[in-house]
Amino acid sequence: MQTKRTIFPNKGLPWLLIGPQLIVTAIFFLWPSAQAIWTSFRREDPFGLNTTFVGLANYTRLFDSGEWVAAAGRTAVFAVSVTALSMISALVLALAANRVLRGSRFYTTLLVWPYAVAPVVAGVLWWFLFNPTIGLLPYMLSGFGISWNHRVNGGQAMTLIVIAAAWKHVSYNFLFFLAALQSVPKSLIEAAAIDGAGPFQRMRDIVLPLISPTTFFLLIVNINYAMFDTFAIIDATTSGGPAGATNILVYKVYADGFLGLNLGSSSAQSVVLMLIVVALTFVQFRYVERKVQY
């Protein structure tokens, strides 16, 4: 059987079709990335009137800075916590939605709504809920003997941004997990139940292996989200405080570049952050994907 192939008589037509996407990528990704890399090798005054090429001095000073190393450690804790909390919560909700017979569409719609909320709005919402003065949750926690004040307690502030960031992304994970669960053949689960396998064993031996491609995809997306797309949530809730306890790398880039006007150091940090994410993605594809069953 011969496979039909599409042949473009005009060699420029394929490039014309993908041209708009290439232009958008070049303007909004490649050009800013090139500018950030070039700026990371220079030192500028706050007004941009005088620039000096300093080579790798910004990177050397960066890695010698204990403040940046501490921010990198906080970023690792934050990214792992957000990824684990959002993915586990989404999987539990997807399992519940997959079992609901009546009102399943209404239940699913309610769970999807948080994804439509802007990150800054999500941050403000959780800021109000955890506000030590007027917040509902600190009042409830006081009944259990827990004194909540994330303005002075760094651990509580980190907990706040983890919960806010994870809540914002649960809906995204939920949609993918629900689609993956609905694609699992019911005959396999019924056969395992007939053979005496319990719910936990069916989940471990049948469901989780079959949805492992979706889990692997969400793992990569969630780590990138935690390291890049949580700036607005942090800015609206803690602004990197108290005493830098929630000043992770993505927020430190903003604080040093736009507040401290140290553009060279800020650009070097953004380049290093991008390389870290690329390296993590490579490791995930190189080693974690081996356990994925397609």
QUITASUL-V576814 format. One record per pair of residues at least 24 apart in sequence whose ideal C-beta (glycine too) atoms are under 10 Angstrom apart, sorted by the first residue. I is the first residue (numbers start at 0). J is the second residue. D is the distance in whole Angstrom. If there is no record, write none. Layout:
BEGIN
i->I j->J d->D
i->I j->J d->D
END
This chain:
BEGIN
i->31 j->269 d->9
i->32 j->269 d->9
i->32 j->270 d->8
i->32 j->273 d->7
i->34 j->266 d->8
i->35 j->252 d->10
i->35 j->256 d->10
i->35 j->262 d->10
i->35 j->265 d->9
i->35 j->266 d->5
i->35 j->267 d->9
i->35 j->268 d->10
i->35 j->269 d->5
i->35 j->270 d->6
i->35 j->273 d->8
i->36 j->266 d->7
i->36 j->267 d->9
i->36 j->269 d->9
i->36 j->270 d->6
i->36 j->273 d->9
i->37 j->266 d->8
i->38 j->256 d->9
i->38 j->262 d->6
i->38 j->263 d->6
i->38 j->264 d->10
i->38 j->265 d->8
i->38 j->266 d->4
i->38 j->267 d->8
i->38 j->269 d->9
i->38 j->270 d->9
i->39 j->262 d->9
i->39 j->263 d->6
i->39 j->264 d->8
i->39 j->265 d->9
i->39 j->266 d->4
i->39 j->267 d->4
i->39 j->268 d->8
i->39 j->269 d->8
i->39 j->270 d->5
i->39 j->271 d->9
i->40 j->263 d->8
i->40 j->266 d->8
i->40 j->267 d->8
i->40 j->270 d->10
i->41 j->262 d->8
i->41 j->263 d->6
i->41 j->266 d->8
i->42 j->261 d->9
i->42 j->262 d->8
i->42 j->263 d->5
i->42 j->264 d->9
i->43 j->260 d->9
i->43 j->261 d->9
i->43 j->262 d->5
i->43 j->263 d->6
i->43 j->266 d->10
i->44 j->260 d->8
i->44 j->262 d->9
i->45 j->259 d->9
i->45 j->260 d->4
i->45 j->261 d->8
i->45 j->262 d->8
i->46 j->260 d->8
i->47 j->260 d->9
i->47 j->262 d->8
i->50 j->262 d->9
i->50 j->263 d->9
i->51 j->263 d->9
i->53 j->263 d->7
i->55 j->267 d->9
i->56 j->263 d->8
i->56 j->264 d->10
i->56 j->267 d->9
i->57 j->261 d->9
i->57 j->262 d->10
i->57 j->263 d->5
i->57 j->264 d->5
i->57 j->265 d->9
i->57 j->266 d->7
i->57 j->267 d->4
i->57 j->268 d->9
i->57 j->270 d->9
i->57 j->271 d->10
i->58 j->263 d->10
i->58 j->264 d->9
i->58 j->267 d->5
i->58 j->268 d->9
i->58 j->270 d->8
i->58 j->271 d->7
i->59 j->267 d->9
i->60 j->263 d->9
i->60 j->264 d->7
i->60 j->267 d->8
i->61 j->255 d->10
i->61 j->263 d->10
i->61 j->264 d->6
i->61 j->267 d->5
i->61 j->268 d->6
i->61 j->270 d->10
i->61 j->271 d->7
i->62 j->267 d->10
i->62 j->271 d->9
i->64 j->264 d->9
i->64 j->268 d->10
i->66 j->243 d->7
i->66 j->246 d->8
i->66 j->251 d->8
i->66 j->255 d->10
i->67 j->248 d->8
i->67 j->251 d->7
i->67 j->255 d->9
i->67 j->264 d->9
i->67 j->267 d->10
i->67 j->268 d->7
i->67 j->271 d->9
i->69 j->243 d->8
i->69 j->244 d->10
i->69 j->246 d->8
i->69 j->251 d->10
i->70 j->239 d->9
i->70 j->243 d->8
i->70 j->245 d->10
i->70 j->246 d->6
i->70 j->247 d->6
i->70 j->248 d->5
i->70 j->249 d->10
i->70 j->250 d->8
i->70 j->251 d->5
i->70 j->252 d->10
i->70 j->254 d->10
i->70 j->268 d->9
i->71 j->247 d->9
i->71 j->248 d->6
i->71 j->251 d->9
i->71 j->268 d->10
i->71 j->271 d->9
i->71 j->272 d->9
i->71 j->275 d->8
i->72 j->247 d->9
i->73 j->153 d->9
i->73 j->157 d->7
i->73 j->239 d->10
i->73 j->243 d->8
i->73 j->244 d->7
i->73 j->245 d->7
i->73 j->246 d->7
i->73 j->247 d->5
i->73 j->248 d->8
i->73 j->250 d->10
i->73 j->251 d->9
i->74 j->225 d->8
i->74 j->226 d->6
i->74 j->229 d->10
i->74 j->246 d->9
i->74 j->247 d->4
i->74 j->248 d->5
i->74 j->249 d->8
i->74 j->250 d->9
i->74 j->251 d->9
i->74 j->272 d->8
i->74 j->275 d->8
i->75 j->225 d->10
i->75 j->226 d->9
i->75 j->247 d->9
i->75 j->248 d->10
i->75 j->275 d->10
i->76 j->157 d->7
i->76 j->161 d->9
i->76 j->247 d->9
i->77 j->157 d->7
i->77 j->160 d->7
i->77 j->161 d->6
i->77 j->164 d->8
i->77 j->225 d->6
i->77 j->226 d->8
i->77 j->229 d->8
i->77 j->233 d->9
i->77 j->245 d->8
i->77 j->247 d->5
i->77 j->248 d->9
i->77 j->249 d->10
i->78 j->161 d->10
i->78 j->164 d->10
i->78 j->221 d->8
i->78 j->222 d->6
i->78 j->223 d->9
i->78 j->224 d->9
i->78 j->225 d->4
i->78 j->226 d->5
i->78 j->227 d->10
i->78 j->229 d->9
i->78 j->247 d->8
i->78 j->248 d->10
i->78 j->275 d->10
i->78 j->276 d->10
i->78 j->279 d->9
i->79 j->161 d->10
i->79 j->221 d->10
i->79 j->222 d->8
i->79 j->225 d->8
i->80 j->157 d->8
i->80 j->158 d->9
i->80 j->160 d->9
i->80 j->161 d->5
i->80 j->162 d->9
i->80 j->164 d->9
i->80 j->165 d->8
i->80 j->225 d->8
i->81 j->160 d->8
i->81 j->161 d->6
i->81 j->162 d->9
i->81 j->163 d->9
i->81 j->164 d->5
i->81 j->165 d->5
i->81 j->166 d->10
i->81 j->167 d->9
i->81 j->168 d->7
i->81 j->221 d->7
i->81 j->222 d->9
i->81 j->224 d->8
i->81 j->225 d->4
i->81 j->226 d->9
i->81 j->229 d->7
i->81 j->232 d->10
i->82 j->164 d->10
i->82 j->165 d->8
i->82 j->168 d->9
i->82 j->172 d->9
i->82 j->217 d->9
i->82 j->218 d->7
i->82 j->219 d->10
i->82 j->220 d->9
i->82 j->221 d->4
i->82 j->222 d->6
i->82 j->223 d->10
i->82 j->224 d->8
i->82 j->225 d->6
i->82 j->226 d->10
i->83 j->161 d->10
i->83 j->165 d->8
i->83 j->218 d->10
i->83 j->221 d->9
i->84 j->161 d->6
i->84 j->162 d->7
i->84 j->164 d->9
i->84 j->165 d->4
i->84 j->166 d->9
i->84 j->168 d->9
i->84 j->169 d->8
i->84 j->221 d->10
i->85 j->161 d->9
i->85 j->162 d->10
i->85 j->164 d->8
i->85 j->165 d->4
i->85 j->166 d->8
i->85 j->167 d->8
i->85 j->168 d->5
i->85 j->169 d->5
i->85 j->170 d->9
i->85 j->171 d->8
i->85 j->172 d->6
i->85 j->173 d->9
i->85 j->217 d->9
i->85 j->221 d->6
i->85 j->224 d->8
i->85 j->225 d->9
i->86 j->165 d->9
i->86 j->168 d->9
i->86 j->169 d->9
i->86 j->172 d->5
i->86 j->173 d->10
i->86 j->175 d->10
i->86 j->176 d->8
i->86 j->214 d->7
i->86 j->217 d->6
i->86 j->218 d->7
i->86 j->220 d->10
i->86 j->221 d->6
i->87 j->165 d->9
i->87 j->169 d->10
i->87 j->172 d->9
i->88 j->165 d->7
i->88 j->166 d->8
i->88 j->168 d->10
i->88 j->169 d->5
i->88 j->172 d->8
i->88 j->173 d->8
i->89 j->165 d->9
i->89 j->168 d->8
i->89 j->169 d->5
i->89 j->170 d->8
i->89 j->171 d->8
i->89 j->172 d->3
i->89 j->173 d->4
i->89 j->174 d->8
i->89 j->175 d->8
i->89 j->176 d->5
i->89 j->177 d->9
i->89 j->217 d->8
i->89 j->221 d->9
i->90 j->169 d->10
i->90 j->172 d->8
i->90 j->173 d->8
i->90 j->175 d->10
i->90 j->176 d->5
i->90 j->177 d->10
i->90 j->179 d->10
i->90 j->180 d->9
i->90 j->202 d->10
i->90 j->206 d->10
i->90 j->207 d->9
i->90 j->210 d->9
i->90 j->213 d->10
i->90 j->214 d->8
i->90 j->217 d->9
i->91 j->169 d->10
i->91 j->173 d->9
i->91 j->176 d->9
i->92 j->169 d->7
i->92 j->170 d->9
i->92 j->172 d->9
i->92 j->173 d->5
i->92 j->176 d->8
i->92 j->177 d->8
i->93 j->169 d->10
i->93 j->172 d->8
i->93 j->173 d->5
i->93 j->174 d->8
i->93 j->175 d->8
i->93 j->176 d->4
i->93 j->177 d->4
i->93 j->178 d->9
i->93 j->179 d->8
i->93 j->180 d->6
i->93 j->181 d->9
i->93 j->210 d->9
i->93 j->213 d->10
i->94 j->176 d->8
i->94 j->177 d->9
i->94 j->180 d->7
i->94 j->198 d->10
i->94 j->202 d->8
i->94 j->206 d->8
i->95 j->177 d->10
i->96 j->173 d->8
i->96 j->176 d->9
i->96 j->177 d->6
i->96 j->180 d->8
i->96 j->181 d->9
i->97 j->176 d->9
i->97 j->177 d->6
i->97 j->178 d->10
i->97 j->179 d->10
i->97 j->180 d->5
i->97 j->181 d->6
i->97 j->183 d->9
i->97 j->206 d->10
i->98 j->180 d->9
i->103 j->177 d->10
i->107 j->170 d->10
i->107 j->173 d->8
i->107 j->174 d->8
i->107 j->177 d->7
i->109 j->170 d->10
i->110 j->169 d->8
i->110 j->170 d->6
i->110 j->173 d->5
i->110 j->174 d->9
i->110 j->177 d->9
i->111 j->169 d->10
i->111 j->170 d->5
i->111 j->171 d->9
i->111 j->173 d->7
i->111 j->174 d->7
i->111 j->177 d->10
i->112 j->170 d->7
i->113 j->166 d->6
i->113 j->167 d->6
i->113 j->168 d->9
i->113 j->169 d->7
i->113 j->170 d->5
i->113 j->171 d->9
i->113 j->173 d->9
i->114 j->167 d->8
i->114 j->168 d->8
i->114 j->169 d->8
i->114 j->170 d->3
i->114 j->171 d->5
i->114 j->172 d->9
i->114 j->173 d->8
i->114 j->174 d->8
i->115 j->170 d->8
i->116 j->166 d->9
i->116 j->167 d->7
i->116 j->170 d->9
i->117 j->167 d->9
i->117 j->231 d->7
i->117 j->232 d->10
i->117 j->235 d->10
i->118 j->163 d->9
i->118 j->164 d->8
i->118 j->167 d->6
i->118 j->168 d->10
i->118 j->228 d->7
i->118 j->229 d->7
i->118 j->230 d->8
i->118 j->231 d->4
i->118 j->232 d->5
i->118 j->233 d->9
i->118 j->234 d->9
i->118 j->235 d->8
i->119 j->230 d->9
i->119 j->231 d->4
i->119 j->232 d->7
i->119 j->234 d->7
i->119 j->235 d->5
i->119 j->236 d->10
i->120 j->167 d->9
i->120 j->231 d->9
i->120 j->232 d->10
i->120 j->235 d->8
i->121 j->163 d->6
i->121 j->164 d->8
i->121 j->166 d->7
i->121 j->167 d->4
i->121 j->168 d->10
i->121 j->229 d->10
i->121 j->231 d->8
i->121 j->232 d->6
i->121 j->235 d->8
i->121 j->236 d->9
i->122 j->159 d->9
i->122 j->160 d->8
i->122 j->163 d->6
i->122 j->164 d->9
i->122 j->167 d->8
i->122 j->229 d->9
i->122 j->230 d->10
i->122 j->231 d->6
i->122 j->232 d->4
i->122 j->233 d->7
i->122 j->234 d->7
i->122 j->235 d->3
i->122 j->236 d->5
i->122 j->237 d->9
i->123 j->163 d->9
i->123 j->231 d->10
i->123 j->232 d->9
i->123 j->235 d->5
i->123 j->236 d->8
i->124 j->163 d->8
i->124 j->166 d->9
i->124 j->167 d->10
i->124 j->232 d->10
i->124 j->235 d->9
i->124 j->236 d->9
i->125 j->159 d->6
i->125 j->160 d->8
i->125 j->162 d->6
i->125 j->163 d->4
i->125 j->164 d->9
i->125 j->166 d->7
i->125 j->167 d->9
i->125 j->232 d->8
i->125 j->235 d->9
i->125 j->236 d->6
i->126 j->159 d->8
i->126 j->160 d->10
i->126 j->163 d->8
i->126 j->232 d->9
i->126 j->235 d->6
i->126 j->236 d->5
i->126 j->237 d->8
i->127 j->236 d->10
i->128 j->159 d->9
i->128 j->162 d->9
i->128 j->163 d->9
i->129 j->155 d->8
i->129 j->156 d->9
i->129 j->158 d->9
i->129 j->159 d->5
i->129 j->162 d->8
i->129 j->163 d->9
i->129 j->236 d->8
i->131 j->155 d->9
i->136 j->162 d->10
i->148 j->241 d->9
i->149 j->236 d->8
i->149 j->237 d->7
i->149 j->240 d->9
i->149 j->241 d->8
i->149 j->244 d->9
i->149 j->245 d->9
i->150 j->237 d->8
i->150 j->240 d->7
i->150 j->241 d->6
i->151 j->240 d->9
i->151 j->241 d->6
i->151 j->242 d->9
i->151 j->244 d->10
i->152 j->241 d->7
i->152 j->244 d->8
i->153 j->237 d->9
i->153 j->240 d->8
i->153 j->241 d->6
i->153 j->242 d->6
i->153 j->243 d->8
i->153 j->244 d->3
i->153 j->245 d->7
i->154 j->244 d->8
i->155 j->237 d->10
i->155 j->241 d->9
i->155 j->244 d->9
i->156 j->233 d->10
i->156 j->236 d->8
i->156 j->237 d->5
i->156 j->238 d->10
i->156 j->239 d->9
i->156 j->240 d->7
i->156 j->241 d->6
i->156 j->242 d->9
i->156 j->244 d->5
i->156 j->245 d->5
i->157 j->237 d->9
i->157 j->244 d->6
i->157 j->245 d->6
i->157 j->247 d->9
i->158 j->245 d->10
i->159 j->232 d->10
i->159 j->233 d->10
i->159 j->236 d->6
i->159 j->237 d->7
i->159 j->245 d->8
i->160 j->229 d->7
i->160 j->232 d->6
i->160 j->233 d->5
i->160 j->235 d->10
i->160 j->236 d->6
i->160 j->237 d->6
i->160 j->239 d->10
i->160 j->244 d->10
i->160 j->245 d->5
i->160 j->247 d->8
i->160 j->250 d->10
i->161 j->225 d->9
i->161 j->229 d->10
i->161 j->232 d->10
i->161 j->245 d->9
i->162 j->232 d->10
i->162 j->236 d->10
i->163 j->229 d->9
i->163 j->232 d->5
i->163 j->233 d->9
i->163 j->235 d->8
i->163 j->236 d->6
i->163 j->237 d->10
i->164 j->221 d->10
i->164 j->224 d->8
i->164 j->225 d->6
i->164 j->228 d->9
i->164 j->229 d->5
i->164 j->231 d->10
i->164 j->232 d->5
i->164 j->233 d->8
i->164 j->236 d->9
i->165 j->221 d->9
i->165 j->224 d->10
i->165 j->225 d->9
i->165 j->229 d->10
i->165 j->232 d->10
i->166 j->232 d->9
i->167 j->224 d->9
i->167 j->228 d->9
i->167 j->229 d->8
i->167 j->231 d->9
i->167 j->232 d->7
i->168 j->217 d->9
i->168 j->220 d->9
i->168 j->221 d->6
i->168 j->224 d->6
i->168 j->225 d->8
i->168 j->228 d->8
i->168 j->229 d->9
i->171 j->217 d->8
i->171 j->220 d->8
i->171 j->221 d->9
i->171 j->224 d->8
i->172 j->213 d->9
i->172 j->214 d->9
i->172 j->217 d->5
i->172 j->218 d->10
i->172 j->220 d->8
i->172 j->221 d->7
i->172 j->224 d->10
i->175 j->210 d->9
i->175 j->213 d->5
i->175 j->214 d->9
i->175 j->216 d->7
i->175 j->217 d->6
i->175 j->220 d->9
i->176 j->210 d->7
i->176 j->213 d->7
i->176 j->214 d->8
i->176 j->217 d->8
i->177 j->213 d->10
i->178 j->210 d->9
i->178 j->213 d->8
i->179 j->206 d->9
i->179 j->209 d->8
i->179 j->210 d->4
i->179 j->211 d->9
i->179 j->212 d->8
i->179 j->213 d->4
i->179 j->214 d->8
i->179 j->216 d->9
i->179 j->217 d->9
i->180 j->206 d->7
i->180 j->209 d->9
i->180 j->210 d->6
i->180 j->213 d->9
i->182 j->209 d->8
i->182 j->210 d->8
i->182 j->213 d->9
i->183 j->207 d->10
i->183 j->208 d->10
i->183 j->209 d->5
i->183 j->210 d->7
i->184 j->209 d->8
i->207 j->292 d->9
i->208 j->290 d->9
i->208 j->291 d->9
i->208 j->292 d->5
i->209 j->292 d->7
i->210 j->292 d->10
i->211 j->287 d->10
i->211 j->288 d->9
i->211 j->290 d->7
i->211 j->291 d->5
i->211 j->292 d->5
i->211 j->293 d->8
i->212 j->288 d->9
i->212 j->291 d->6
i->212 j->292 d->8
i->212 j->293 d->6
i->213 j->291 d->9
i->214 j->287 d->10
i->214 j->290 d->10
i->214 j->291 d->8
i->215 j->283 d->7
i->215 j->284 d->9
i->215 j->287 d->6
i->215 j->288 d->6
i->215 j->290 d->8
i->215 j->291 d->5
i->215 j->292 d->10
i->215 j->293 d->10
i->216 j->291 d->9
i->218 j->279 d->10
i->218 j->283 d->7
i->218 j->287 d->7
i->218 j->288 d->10
i->218 j->291 d->10
i->219 j->276 d->10
i->219 j->279 d->8
i->219 j->280 d->6
i->219 j->283 d->6
i->219 j->284 d->8
i->219 j->287 d->9
i->219 j->288 d->10
i->222 j->276 d->7
i->222 j->279 d->6
i->222 j->280 d->8
i->222 j->283 d->8
i->223 j->276 d->6
i->223 j->279 d->8
i->223 j->280 d->8
i->225 j->249 d->9
i->226 j->272 d->7
i->226 j->273 d->10
i->226 j->275 d->7
i->226 j->276 d->6
i->226 j->279 d->8
i->227 j->272 d->8
i->227 j->273 d->9
i->227 j->276 d->7
i->247 j->272 d->10
i->248 j->272 d->5
i->248 j->275 d->8
i->248 j->276 d->10
END
